[in-house]
Each structure stands twice: as structure tokens, then as C-alpha cells.
Amino acid sequence: MSRRYRKSRRDPGLFEIATTSDWKVSAAMAAVCVLAATVIIPAMFGSSRMLSGLVLAFVPLAWLMAVLFGSISLIRFFAQNLQAPTAPPRPPASRPIQPAVRATEASLSELDKAPLATSFVSPTNAAAPPARPTAWSRELIDRIEWKRFEDLCCEFYRVKGIRAGTTRLGADGGVDIRLFQDDADPQRCTAVVQCKAWNQAVGVKPVRELRGVMAHERVEKAFFMAPNGFTDEARAFATENRITLLDGKLFLAMLERLPEALRQQLLAFATEGEWTTPTCPSCGVKMAARDGKRGRFWGCVHFPKCRATLQMRGATP
């Protein structure tokens, strides 16, 4: 299959892998450099009088690489575990923004004053819940909240006969779903999938992070599913790095090619319960509508213990 790929494709270097993979990867690289400086290099060159001068040259270099990879590991650790995920640019007001964002200080002060909504339905449809859809459409896919979209993508692979599993809530390390298609080794992950139910095109940065996951987990295939597509830069990078991009139009076509029974099974799964109400990215529970000075927004029902918020459809910047 390698003949199908461009010869000009550049495999990622050590620094690119370290800066795009999980923090444990760069930590392991730092540990290898320390081992090389203290054991491997002296053992290889120290016993020879002719090569002993190389020890003075290579040992400082190995220590420098250890410090560099260790610094990258610390930065990646704090970025993945302590810092809040960054919200993407605000899309048009006609659609809700799905990526999870931490509350700003202004919204947190509003949370202290705002009472919980009496129900979880969208404020525009508070009088009565909308009728349950009977067929797939692009509009339906756009309305699915972010966590249900991830679960739907995983369930899609399962009904296709592929063993798939989702990652836990929180920092997912750049992957939401893992696929297992190796009959000889059922525990070996053969492909990874990332899902972004954003309301604008996904840029190249998340696609680069997915490439880092591929290198870290040693898989040859990856899929990126995003209803509103990808930028040209993201598409060019994916083409050169064995990443298949699936936008809403293509995902809808894949759903419509399923047998009627499976198609209806997935539709019932996707629209069960409060399928348009966002899930708290930290707690995994449905969020509640809140009133604030800047309009309505979604807040976690466990506030103030959990301070996660999401912007609401039609919210004013």
C-alpha cells in the first residue's frame, strides 16, 4: 500500500513527535537520553583510548537532548492536564458551538448569581420538546451535541462489524475512538479516530496532533470526523500522512448506504433522550441553561464544584 503514497511525504522527526504526542512520549525520550549519557555512551567509547574523546563530545549532547525532551514533556503535561481547552472561534449564531471551554471569570461570576434552569431543553423550544426526527439529514447531524456525536461515530463502526471503543472523558490525548481489526492480535489497535463536532472547519493543528498519536501508537490508519469540514491546509496535511477526513456530507452518505434496519438503529441511538443538550466535558452529565449578563449559556449542574461552561445557540459575543 505504500506505493500509493507520495514519495515526497516527510515522516515526522523526533521533535515533531515529541511536541504533538502525549507527554509520556517526550518523557520517555528524555529518559533514553539520560540513559545514553550515563551508561550507553561511556560503555561504548570509554573503554577504547582512540574513541574516548567521543565521550566528551557525545555525553554533553545527550544531556542537552534530555533537558530539551524533559522540558517538552512538562509543557505537554500541563497543557493536557491542568490548562483549560481553548474554545474555537465563534461560529454563526444559527448553530451551537460544541467544543468544551472553561468558564471565564466573567461567566463564573454570572454562574454565582444565575439560578439553574428548570429543564435541559433548548430555551428556544422550552414550551414543548421537538418531534423526534424520522430520517437522517445534514441538519440533524449538526444538531447532535458533541459527546453524542462521538458515541454515534463509535456505534457506526460497531454496526459495520468493527470492534471499537471510546476514550474516557477529559484529556483524550488526541484520539476519541480506537479500532481493532487484527484477528491475529485482537488487543492491537489498528486505527484511531478523532471527532470534532465543531461548527466551523477544523484547522491543521488537531490533524497534526492526530498524526502524532499515530506515531506514538504505531498505527497506519487514522480517521478525523468533523461535520463542518476542514481547512485546505488540514486537507493537504492529511493527504500526505495517511489520515482520512470525513465531513458531514460524507458521513451522511455513509449512513444512507447502510441497510434500512441499521440506519434506523443508529438514528434511534443518536436521537434518544436529550440528544441536543450538551454533556459536561468534565462530569459527563447533561448541562443546564443559565442566564447571564451576556445572554444564555450552558453551565454544569454541579457548579461550583465543576465550572465548565458551553456557549449556547444564538448567544451574543
N, C-alpha and C positions, 0 to 999 in steps of 0.2 A: 504493500500500500504506500510505501514511502516514495515510490516513483511519481505519485500524483501530486506531491507537494513541490513547491518551488525550490529550486536549488539555491536561490538567494536567501532563503529563510535562515535567520540567525537564531541559534539556540541561546537561551538566556545564560549570562555569566554568573559567577558566584555572587557578585554584589547585587545583581538584579534579583536572583533567587532569595537572597537574604533580606532585601528590602520589600519584597512582595509576598513572602510566605509567613507562616505563623512564627511567633517569636522563638519558639523552641528550635527552629531550623538554624537561625543565626547563633543561638546559644550553643548548639552542638558544634557549629563551625568554630566558634571561639574555643571550645574545649579541645577540639582537634589541634588547633594552632598551639595551645598551651602544651599539649602532649608532645607535639613536634619539637617545641623549643626546649623542653626539659628532658626528653627521653630519646625521641627518634633521631634528631639531627646529631646530638653528641654520640649516640651509639653507632651511627653510620659513618661519621667522618672523624670522630675524636681518636679512634684507635690507630689511624694512619698519620704518619708525620707529614706526608705530602698533602693530605687533604684536610689537615687540622685547621688550616687557615679558613676553610669554608665555614667552619663552625662560627667563627667571629662574624662572618657575613650573613649567614642564614638565621642564626638564633635571634638577633635583634629584629630581623624582618618578620619572623614568626610571632614574636611578642607584639609587634606593631599590628599584625593582622588579628591577633587575639583581642587586642584592645578595641580595634575597629568593629569586629563582629560582635563583641560584647556590648559595645555602645548601641549598635543597631538592634540587638536583642532587647535591651532595656527600653529603647524607644518604641519598638513594636509591642512590647508587653504593656506599657502604659497606654498606647493607642488602642489596644484591643480590649483591655480590662478596666481601665479607670476613666478614660475620657468618654464623653458622650458622642454618639454618632452624629455626623453633620447632616443636616437636612438639605436636600437638593433644592435648586431654585424653585420658587413658587410657580406652579403651572397656572393655566387659565382657570377662572373662578368656576367654570361649569363642571369641574371634576374634583374629587377629593384627593389630597396628597396622602399617599400611603406610607412612605418611609418614616420610620420612627425617629423622633427627635426628642431631646431632653428639654424640659421646660426652661425658658429664660427666667431671669429674676423678675421681669415684669409679669410674666404669666403665672409665676409661683405666687406672687402677691395677690393676683386675681383669684387663684385657687383658694387662698385663705378666706376670701370673702364670699366666694360663689357657692351656693348650695348644689347638691347633686341633683341631676335631672331625675324625673320620676320614672323614665323608661330609657331604653337604649336605642330606640328608633331615631332615624334622622329627623331633625327639627322640622324639615320641610314636609315630612309625612307623619307628623305626630298624631294626627287625628285617627288614622287607620293604617295598618301595615299594608304595603303594596302587594298586589297579587303576585303569586309565585310564578316565575317565568316557565313557559312550556317548551321553549326551544332555545338553542344556543344562538348568540349574536355577539358582535363586537362590543356593543353597549353593555351587555351582560358581563363580559369578561372585564371591562373597565370598572364595573361597579363592585367587583369582588374585593373584599378587604385583603390586606397584604398577607396575613397568615393563612387565610382560607385559600388564597391563590397558590401559596407554597404547597399546601396539603393537596390541592387539586392536581398540581403538576406531578406530585409523587403518586397519587392514585391513578393518574393517566398511565404512567409506566407500569403500574401493577396490573391494570386491566389488559395491558398489552402483553402480559406474561413475563415481565421483567421484575426481578426481585429488587425492591427499592426501599430505602429508609431515610427519614428526615433527621436533621440535627436538632439538638435541644435549643431552647430559647436562649437568647443572649448572644454574645460574640460567637459567630459561626465559623470564623477563620476563613471566610471567603467561599463557603460552599453550603448549600441548603439540603441537597439530596445526594446520596451515593447509590450507584447502580452496581449490581453484582450479576455478571453474566458468564462467569467462568465455571463450567461444570466440573472441571478437574480440581479447582480450588474455590469452593463456594464462598469462603470468607474473604477472598481477594476482591477489592474494589476495582472495577474495570472502567468506570466513567464517573464524573462528578457533574452536578447540575447546580447552577446558581439562578435564583429567581428574584426579580425586582419588579414589584407591582407599582412602579412609579408612573406619574402622569406626564412625563416628558422622556425624550430619548435618553438612553443610558450612554454615558461617555466612555472614553477608553480606559480610565483608571480602574473601574470594577472589573473590566475584561482582563487587564493586566494582572490584577490580583488573582483572578481565576487561573491564569497561566502559571502563576507561582504555586498555586495549590496542586496543579497537575505535576509540576516538577517535584514538589515535596512528597506527594503520594504515589509518584511514579505511575501515572495513568496516561494513556494515549488519547483518550477522548474526553471532551467536555462540552456541555450544553449550557447556554445562557438564555433564559426565558424572560422576556420583558414585553408586556402588552403594547407599549408605545414605541417600540423600536430602538434603534441605536444610531449614534452619530457615524459619519463617514469614517472618521479616524478609528472608531471602535470596530467597524466592519473590516477595515483594512488590516488591523492588528489580528483580529480573529481569523481571517483567511490565512494568514501566514503561520498560525500557531495551533491549528487543528481544533478550533473552537467553533461549534455550530451555534449560530444565533437564531433564535425563534421569537418573532414578534407576534403581536396579537392576531394579525391576519393569517399568518402561517399556522399558529396554534389552533385557530378556529377551523381552518381547513383540515388539520389533523383530527380534530374532534368530529367533524362532519363525515370523515371517511370511516369512522368506527361503525360497527353494526348498530342498528337502532336500539337494541336492548342495552348495550354497553354505553351508548351515547346518553340514553335516558338515566342510566345508573349514575353516571358522572354528573349529569345535570341535577339530580336529586341530592347528590353529595355536596355539590357546590352551593346550592341554594337552601340548604337546611338551616333552620334557626335564623339567628341574626347574622346573615352572611355579608351584609354591607357595613355592619358596625365594627370598627377596628378592634383588634386584640392588643392588649397592653404588651409591648415588647419585652417588659421585664417580668411581669406577673403571669401572663398568659390568660388573663380574664378579659371579658368584654369591657370596654371603656364606657364612660358616661358623658353625656353632653353637659357642658359647663357654660356659664355666662361670664364674660369678661369685658373690660373696657374696650377691647378691640374686636368684640364680636364673640360668637360662639366657637368653642373648640372642644376637643375630646380630652378628658382627663382620666387618670386611673382612679378606680373606686377605692383604692387602698391609700389614697392621699391622707396624711402627709408622709406615710411610710414609703410610698412609691410616688415619685414626682414626674413620671413620664407623661408627656402630652403629645397630641397629634393635631394638626390643623384640620379644620372642617371644611366641607364643601361650601363654597360661596363666602368663605371668610375673607375679610378685608385686611390687606397688609398693614 
